[in-house]
């Protein structure tokens, strides 16, 4: 079905471009005849500019309508064929990625289909232009097809990982501000409002969304559990669980937040030490394969050249 839609879209564009070229050629001939007849050049130029702008607007409007119509039809096709579980799964991944480009699950599926169609086509045209053998061409097209299937999911996972890392870096400062606000005598909701007003980031936006849900009538427990679903981080899940447990048992929120803040600071220090311990191992491979050969060439090269000149002659 998708191939038929793409074929129909291509034929429509070819027919439309044929009529547009014919119309433009006719209008250019009429403009040249009007200039030869002795009309004022300035007036003719202004008319040409105005007509060109109007033609561009009309053509752009026509193309935009056709593209919107085809996208709308394809969205309806995917919406009818996609299962609800698949839509819910993609929806959750998009929420965890921060809703890039305001994409919906149907938009993501269209993007995946576009990658599957465009990458093999571009690969085939490119290898045909360079005159590659048929076996290599088939391998390249198949690789591009597989990449088209995998690439959208890899990009989505990359956005999720980047967003989670950003939230993890913001967590200690957010906890410190919440702890200070609670120690100053504010309630938990008021402390969240203060933190949201002072910070701007992934965690601040998530707690802002949580406050909006509470304002609309959602229970605080459900609103906080929504943060656990939108941010797939162990530290965030532990923090939310401790807050809900303290609220359920009636434990003082200030003590709980102070303990959580100290634990998060300690975990942050451990991650920094772990990254510092991994740095020499990561530097070992570039050192062996790139830096040492260059040093050997610079230091031992002249010695070897002199050795061969003395004993080789």
C-alpha positions in Angstrom: 0.0 0.0 0.0 2.8 2.4 0.8 4.5 1.7 -2.5 1.3 2.5 -4.3 0.9 5.8 -2.4 4.6 6.7 -3.2 4.1 5.9 -6.9 0.9 8.0 -7.0 2.6 10.9 -5.3 5.6 10.7 -7.8 3.3 10.6 -10.9 1.3 13.6 -9.5 4.4 15.7 -9.0 5.7 14.9 -12.5 2.4 15.9 -14.1 2.2 19.0 -12.0 5.8 20.1 -12.8 5.1 19.5 -16.6 2.1 21.9 -16.6 4.0 24.4 -14.4 7.0 24.5 -16.8 4.7 24.9 -19.8 2.9 27.8 -18.1 6.1 29.5 -17.1 7.5 29.2 -20.6 4.3 30.8 -22.0 4.4 33.7 -19.5 8.1 34.4 -20.2 7.3 34.7 -24.0 4.4 37.1 -23.3 6.6 39.2 -21.0 9.3 39.5 -23.7 6.8 40.5 -26.3 5.4 43.2 -24.0 9.0 44.5 -23.5 9.6 44.6 -27.2 6.4 46.5 -27.8 7.9 49.5 -25.9 6.3 49.3 -22.4 8.1 50.9 -19.6 10.9 48.7 -18.2 10.3 49.5 -14.6 6.6 48.7 -14.8 7.3 45.4 -16.6 9.9 44.4 -14.0 7.5 45.1 -11.1 4.8 43.1 -12.9 7.2 40.2 -13.4 8.2 40.2 -9.8 4.6 40.4 -8.5 3.5 37.6 -10.9 6.5 35.4 -9.9 5.7 35.9 -6.2 2.1 35.0 -6.8 3.0 31.9 -8.8 5.4 30.8 -6.1 2.8 31.3 -3.4 0.2 29.4 -5.5 2.6 26.5 -6.2 3.8 26.4 -2.6 0.2 26.3 -1.4 -0.7 23.6 -3.9 2.3 21.4 -2.9 1.6 22.0 0.8 -2.0 20.9 0.4 -1.0 17.8 -1.5 1.7 16.9 1.0 -0.7 17.4 4.0 -3.3 15.3 2.2 -0.9 12.4 1.6 0.5 12.6 5.2 -3.0 12.6 6.6 -4.0 9.6 4.5 -0.9 7.7 5.5 -1.5 8.5 9.2 -5.0 7.2 9.0 -3.7 3.9 7.4 -1.1 3.4 10.1 -3.5 4.4 12.8 -5.9 1.6 11.7 -3.3 -1.0 11.3 -1.1 -0.4 14.4 -2.0 -2.3 17.6 -2.8 -0.4 20.8 0.0 -2.1 22.7 2.5 -1.0 20.0 1.2 2.6 20.1 1.4 2.7 23.9 5.0 1.4 23.8 6.1 4.0 21.3 4.2 6.7 23.2 6.1 5.9 26.4 9.4 5.9 24.6 8.6 9.3 23.1 7.6 10.7 26.5 10.9 9.4 28.0 12.8 11.1 25.2 11.1 14.4 25.9 8.7 14.3 22.9 11.2 15.2 20.2 9.7 17.5 17.5 6.3 16.9 19.2 6.1 13.5 17.5 3.3 11.1 18.0 3.6 7.3 17.6 2.1 7.6 14.1 4.6 10.3 13.2 7.4 8.1 14.5 6.2 5.2 12.4 6.0 7.4 9.3 9.6 8.6 10.0 10.7 4.9 10.2 8.9 4.1 6.9 10.6 7.2 5.2 14.0 5.9 6.4 13.3 2.4 5.1 12.3 3.8 1.7 14.8 6.7 1.3 18.0 5.1 2.5 18.0 2.1 0.2 17.0 4.4 -2.7 19.8 6.8 -2.1 22.3 4.0 -1.6 21.2 2.3 -4.9 21.4 5.6 -6.9 24.8 6.4 -5.3 26.4 3.0 -6.1 24.8 2.9 -9.6 26.4 6.3 -10.3 29.9 5.0 -9.3 29.5 1.8 -11.3 29.8 -0.7 -8.5 29.3 -4.4 -9.1 25.8 -5.9 -8.7 26.7 -8.0 -5.6 28.1 -5.1 -3.8 25.1 -3.0 -4.8 22.7 -5.6 -3.4 24.7 -5.7 -0.2 24.7 -1.9 0.2 20.9 -1.7 -0.5 20.2 -4.4 2.1 22.5 -2.7 4.7 20.7 0.6 4.0 17.4 -1.2 4.5 18.4 -2.6 7.8 19.8 0.8 8.9 16.5 2.4 8.0 14.7 0.0 10.3 17.1 0.4 13.2 18.1 4.1 12.9 14.9 5.6 14.3 15.0 3.4 17.4 18.7 4.2 17.9 18.0 7.9 17.7 15.2 7.5 20.2 17.3 5.5 22.6 20.0 8.1 22.3 17.6 10.9 23.2 16.3 9.0 26.2 19.8 8.3 27.4 20.9 11.9 27.0 17.8 13.2 28.8 18.3 10.7 31.7 21.9 11.8 32.1 20.9 15.4 32.1 18.3 14.7 34.8 20.9 12.7 36.8 23.3 15.7 36.8 20.5 18.1 37.9 19.3 15.8 40.8 21.7 16.8 43.6 21.0 20.5 43.1 17.2 19.9 43.0 17.3 17.9 46.2 19.4 20.5 47.9 16.9 23.2 47.0 14.0 21.1 48.1 15.7 20.3 51.4 16.4 23.9 52.1 12.9 24.9 51.2 11.4 22.3 53.5 13.7 23.3 56.4 12.6 26.9 55.9 9.0 25.7 56.8 7.4 25.3 53.4 5.1 22.4 52.6 6.1 19.8 50.1 4.0 21.3 47.3 5.2 24.8 48.1 8.8 23.6 48.1 8.2 22.0 44.7 6.8 25.3 43.4 9.8 27.2 44.7 12.2 24.7 43.1 10.4 24.8 39.8 10.5 28.7 39.8 14.3 28.7 40.5 15.4 25.9 38.2 15.1 25.2 34.5 15.8 21.7 33.2 14.5 18.2 32.8 13.7 17.6 36.5 12.2 21.0 36.9 10.0 20.4 33.9 8.9 17.0 35.2 8.0 18.4 38.7 6.2 21.3 37.0 4.2 18.8 35.0 3.5 16.9 38.3 2.2 20.1 40.0 -0.1 20.8 37.0 -1.5 17.3 37.3 -2.1 17.8 41.1 -3.8 21.2 40.3 -6.1 19.5 37.8 -7.3 17.0 40.5 -4.8 14.1 40.3 -3.7 12.5 43.5 -0.1 13.4 44.5 0.9 9.8 44.7 -0.2 9.1 41.1 1.4 12.4 39.9 4.8 11.4 41.5 4.6 7.9 40.1 4.2 9.4 36.6 7.7 10.9 37.1 9.1 7.4 37.7 7.6 6.3 34.3 8.8 9.3 32.4 12.4 9.2 33.8 13.9 5.7 33.8 16.5 6.3 36.4 17.2 4.2 39.5 18.0 7.3 41.6 14.7 9.0 40.6 12.7 5.9 41.4 14.4 5.5 44.8 13.7 9.2 45.6 10.0 9.0 44.6 9.6 5.7 46.5 11.2 7.2 49.7 9.0 10.3 49.4 5.8 8.3 49.1 6.8 5.9 51.9 7.6 8.9 54.2 4.2 10.4 53.3 2.4 7.1 54.0 4.1 6.5 57.4 4.0 10.1 58.5 7.8 10.5 58.8 9.2 14.0 58.7 9.9 15.0 55.0 12.9 17.2 56.0 14.8 14.2 57.4 14.0 12.0 54.4 15.1 14.7 51.9 18.3 15.3 53.8 19.2 11.6 53.8 18.3 11.3 50.1 20.4 14.3 49.2 23.4 12.8 51.1 23.0 9.5 49.3 22.7 11.1 45.9 25.9 13.2 46.6 27.7 10.1 47.6 26.6 8.2 44.5 27.7 11.2 42.3 31.1 11.1 43.9 31.3 7.3 43.3 30.4 7.8 39.6 33.1 10.5 39.2 35.7 8.2 40.8 34.6 5.3 38.6 34.9 7.5 35.4 38.4 8.6 36.6 39.5 5.0 37.1 38.2 4.1 33.6 40.1 6.9 31.9 43.6 5.3 31.8 42.1 2.1 30.3 40.2 4.1 27.6 43.4 6.0 26.8 45.4 2.8 26.4 44.2 1.8 22.9 44.8 5.3 21.3 48.2 5.4 23.0 49.3 2.0 21.6 47.8 2.3 18.1 48.3 6.0 17.3 50.7 7.8 19.6 53.4 5.1 20.2 53.9 4.4 16.4 54.4 8.1 15.7 57.0 8.4 18.6 58.9 5.4 17.3 59.0 6.8 13.8 60.3 10.2 15.0 62.8 8.8 17.5 64.0 5.6 15.8 63.5 6.7 12.1 66.8 8.7 11.8 68.7 5.9 13.6 67.4 3.2 11.2 68.2 5.4 8.2 71.8 6.0 9.4 72.2 2.3 10.2 71.1 1.2 6.7 73.3 3.9 5.1 76.4 2.6 7.0 75.9 -1.1 6.7 73.9 -1.2 3.6 76.5 0.4 1.4 
